[in-house]
Amino acid sequence: MTCHILTPTLVQQLHSGVQPTSGLPDTFAICRLAASAPIPAWARGDFLSITRTRDELSIVCAQPNVPAGIRCERDWCALQVVGQLDFALTGILASLSAPLADAGISIFALSTFDTDYVLVKARDLENAIRVLREAGHKIKGK
């Protein structure tokens, strides 16, 4: 699998190389709002995930967009699995999360229709790159 950095985001893809993605922020924030909260205007950007459950509204977006006072975890970098993944593929996230877990690196995983993303704390990015390379993944963009 190959990883690619989304400024400094890693993007990883099965069976092919990856080109760096430009124009995305260096860090992301993972925010928690009340389940009944409206989607705020600051929840925008080229990389954005909004999930509402009965218990919460979670937003992942560019860190600079998040105003002070919002409950969030800051300083996350994104690793992207490159390309469109068939829904029949199995073990994609496990192949990334297992070596990172073994190295004591926490992750936040996101999936879209096309692909998967693994976010790691900025302080862990260099170590995550090393660990993933040692696990046989190709890293592009860093």
C-alpha positions in Angstrom: 0.0 0.0 0.0 1.2 3.5 -0.7 0.6 6.6 1.6 0.3 10.2 0.5 0.6 13.3 2.6 -2.1 15.9 2.5 0.2 18.8 3.3 1.8 17.1 5.5 -0.8 14.4 5.0 0.2 10.9 4.1 -1.6 9.3 1.3 -1.4 5.6 1.0 -2.7 3.4 -1.9 -2.9 -0.2 -2.8 -0.8 -1.2 -5.8 0.2 2.2 -7.1 2.1 5.4 -6.3 0.7 8.7 -5.2 1.1 12.3 -6.0 1.1 14.9 -3.2 -2.2 16.8 -2.7 -1.6 20.5 -2.5 -3.7 23.3 -1.1 -4.8 21.5 2.1 -4.0 22.8 5.6 -1.1 21.3 7.6 -3.3 20.4 10.6 -6.8 19.4 11.3 -9.0 19.6 14.4 -11.5 17.0 15.5 -14.4 18.8 17.2 -17.4 17.8 19.3 -20.6 19.8 19.5 -24.0 18.9 21.0 -26.1 16.5 19.0 -28.7 19.2 18.4 -26.2 21.9 17.4 -26.6 23.3 13.9 -23.7 22.8 11.5 -21.5 25.9 12.1 -20.3 28.2 9.3 -16.7 27.5 10.2 -17.2 23.8 9.2 -15.9 24.2 5.7 -12.9 23.5 3.5 -11.5 21.1 1.0 -11.2 18.4 3.7 -14.3 18.2 5.9 -16.1 15.5 7.7 -19.4 16.0 9.5 -21.0 13.2 11.5 -24.2 13.5 13.6 -25.4 10.8 16.0 -28.0 10.9 18.8 -25.1 11.7 21.1 -22.9 14.3 19.3 -22.1 16.3 16.2 -18.4 15.6 15.2 -16.6 17.8 12.8 -13.1 17.3 11.3 -11.9 20.4 9.5 -8.9 22.6 8.9 -7.6 23.6 12.4 -7.4 27.4 11.5 -11.2 27.4 10.9 -12.1 26.4 14.5 -12.9 29.3 16.8 -11.5 29.4 20.4 -13.8 27.9 22.9 -14.9 24.9 20.8 -14.3 21.5 22.3 -11.8 19.8 20.1 -8.6 17.9 19.7 -6.1 19.9 17.6 -2.9 19.2 15.7 -3.9 16.1 13.6 -2.3 15.3 10.2 -4.1 13.2 7.6 -2.9 10.1 5.8 -5.0 9.2 2.8 -5.3 5.9 1.1 -5.0 6.9 -2.6 -7.5 5.9 -5.2 -11.0 4.6 -5.2 -11.2 1.5 -3.1 -13.7 -1.3 -3.9 -16.1 -2.0 -1.1 -15.1 -5.7 -1.4 -11.5 -4.9 -0.2 -10.8 -5.9 3.3 -8.1 -5.1 5.8 -7.1 -1.7 4.5 -7.5 0.2 7.7 -6.1 -2.8 9.7 -2.9 -2.8 7.6 -2.4 0.9 8.6 -3.7 0.8 12.2 -2.1 -2.4 13.4 1.6 -1.2 13.0 0.7 2.2 14.3 -1.0 0.7 17.4 2.0 -1.6 17.9 4.2 1.6 17.9 1.9 3.3 20.4 0.6 5.9 17.9 -3.1 6.8 18.3 -5.2 7.3 15.2 -8.5 8.8 14.2 -10.0 6.9 11.1 -12.3 8.3 8.5 -13.8 6.6 5.5 -15.6 8.1 2.5 -17.3 6.4 -0.4 -14.0 6.4 -2.3 -11.2 5.9 0.2 -9.9 5.9 3.8 -8.1 8.4 5.9 -6.0 7.9 9.0 -5.3 11.0 11.1 -2.3 11.0 13.5 -1.1 13.7 15.9 1.4 16.1 14.3 3.9 15.2 16.9 3.7 11.5 15.8 3.8 12.1 12.0 7.5 11.4 11.4 7.3 8.3 13.6 4.1 7.2 11.8 5.8 7.6 8.4 8.8 5.5 9.6 6.5 2.8 11.1 4.4 2.5 8.0 7.4 2.3 5.7 8.9 -0.4 7.9 5.5 -2.2 7.6 6.0 -2.2 3.8 3.8 0.8 2.9 5.0 3.4 0.3 4.9 7.0 1.6 4.6 9.8 -0.9 4.7 13.6 -0.2 7.1 13.8 2.7 
